Amino acid sequence: MTGLLAAPPILLGLGWLDPQVLLNWMGPSAFWGMLLVIFAECGLFAILPGDSLLFVTGLFIADGWAYAPGIVPTLVAVVAAAWLGNLCGYAIGYRVGPALFKPDARVFKQDYADLAHAFFERHGARAVILARFVPIVRTFVTLMAGVGRMSRRVYVLYSGIGAVLWGVSLTMAGYWLGQFDVIRTHIDAICVLIVAVSLLPMLAHYLQDRAAKRRSRA
């Protein structure tokens, strides 16, 4: 475990985005710090390494991480942190939306809130679940769900489903792959790969949008 925690960060030189650096910096409080990071990314609009952090957490537990209570309690805690974070973000968006988004605002225009409402009315449940797996989008979609007045009952249900799918799949992936030496010795490269793969949906959407605009101009 010491070797894993001491591995040098390579994530674009941004040590605070390296899950190993975060866990190492937090020391004995790393487990609770990890849960706080997950909560903040899902509900407080913080840009943090949620995907790779869950993967590394599972990998560390497989390697006998002394600061975690075990894989099953960790999965329960991760899902709870992600779900409660989403509920907090939704509540913030629901409450500040009317005051923040105004017709005469330069940045937070009322039209954006209306578009968010229409989007969640049309794609609601699917959008909440799929957004969970996309960095940055995951961070802000919960705010816009509140601003857009998405049904609270629907949001509570499907954000919970998304929390289970996201939290369990990534943590268990690290836990299962942690038994292979090649994964443990190339953990930084794996984290970079996780971030790259998670950004693919955003890239695909961007390319599709550009192609659609070109066709409309033609």
C-alpha positions, -999 to +999 in steps of 0.1 A: +000+000+000+028+024+007+042+019-027+008+027-043+004+058-022+039+070-029+036+067-067+044+100-084+014+118-100+014+123-138-020+137-144-010+167-164+011+179-134-021+186-115-014+168-083-048+176-067-065+158-096-045+126-089-065+103-066-033+089-051-021+123-041-055+131-025-056+099-005-020+102+005-025+138+016-055+130+037-037+102+056-057+083+082-088+104+073-086+093+036-117+071+037-139+100+050-121+124+028-129+103-002-165+103+007-164+141+010-149+144-024-176+123-039-203+143-021-188+176-033-184+166-069-219+153-070-236+181-051-214+212-046-202+217-082-166+210-075-143+197-103-127+167-087-115+132-099-146+112-089-142+084-114-106+077-109-109+082-071-135+054-069-114+031-090-083+037-069-103+033-037-114-001-049-078-010-059-064+001-025-091-020-006-081-050-027-045-044-016-055-043+021-060-006+027-061-001+064-082+031+064-112+015+047-138-006+065-140-032+037-154-034+002-191-038+011-193-010+037-173+012+013-198+005-016-227+015+007-209+046+018-200+056-017-235+052-030-249+072-001-224+100-005-231+103-043-268+102-038-269+127-009-246+149-029-271+149-058-300+157-035-281+186-021-272+200-055-308+196-067-320+215-036-296+243-042-306+246-079-343+244-070-340+272-044-315+296-062-330+291-097-357+317-095-333+343-080-303+334-102-319+330-136-337+362-147-348+375-181-324+404-180-294+385-167-263+385-189-250+350-179-278+332-161-307+339-185-342+327-178-341+311-213-315+287-200-337+277-171-366+272-195-344+250-218-333+230-188-369+224-178-378+213-213-347+190-215-355+172-182-392+169-191-381+151-223-351+131-212-353+133-174-346+098-161-322+088-188-303+121-186-298+118-148-284+083-150-262+088-181-248+121-168-235+103-138-208+087-159-195+119-176-171+142-157-180+179-154-215+171-168-221+150-136-211+180-116-235+205-130-265+184-142-278+181-107-279+219-104-297+222-137-322+195-127-332+217-097-332+249-118-353+232-145-378+221-119-375+184-127-399+163-107-385+158-073-398+122-070-383+113-104-350+129-096-347+112-062-354+078-077-332+080-107-303+098-091-303+069-066-302+044-094-274+063-110-255+065-077-256+027-074-246+020-110-217+045-109-204+040-074-205+002-075-192-003-110-161+019-107-152+008-072-157-028-080-136-024-112-107-012-091-113-039-065-113-067-090-085-054-112-064-047-081-054-084-080-034-080-112+002-067-108+002-050-142-027-028-130-011-020-097+022-010-112+006+013-138-020+029-117-013+065-130-018+054-166-050+036-157-063+068-141-055+088-172-073+061-193-104+063-171-106+100-175-101+098-212-128+071-216-153+090-194-149+121-216-157+102-248-195+108-246-188+146-244-166+143-275-191+123-294-219+147-286-197+176-297-189+160-330-225+151-336-235+187-329-209+200-353-220+176-380-256+186-375-248+223-378-228+216-410-257+197-425-281+225-416-259+251-432-256+230-463 
